[in-house]
Amino acid sequence: MPKFSFNLGSFIVNLTIGWFFMSFLQAAVSALRAGTRGDIIPRFKTIAFFHDRPAAILNIAIMAGIWVVTTTLWFMLKRR
C-alpha cells in the first residue's frame, strides 16, 4: 500500500460531510418510522446542530464505531 500522509484540512471537511450525512440518514429513518415524511428537514436540523442531544450522541457513537472498524481493517490490510 502507498505511504499514508495525514491532511488535517481534508479530515475536517470529510468529518463534517459525514456528520451531516449521518444526521440526514438518522432524521430520515426516524421520520419514516413515525410516518411523517414532512418532518425530515426539521429533524435533520435538530440532530445536525446538537439540539437533540440523545440523537447527536447516537450519531457520534455510530461514527466512532465506523472509525474503529475501518481503522482496524486499514492496519490489517497494510500489514499484509
Secondary structure, DSSP 8 states (H G I E B T S, - for coil): -------HHHHHHHHHHHHHHHHHHHHHHHHHHHT-GGGHHHHHHHHHTTSSHHHHHHHHHHHHHHHHHHHHHHHHHHH-
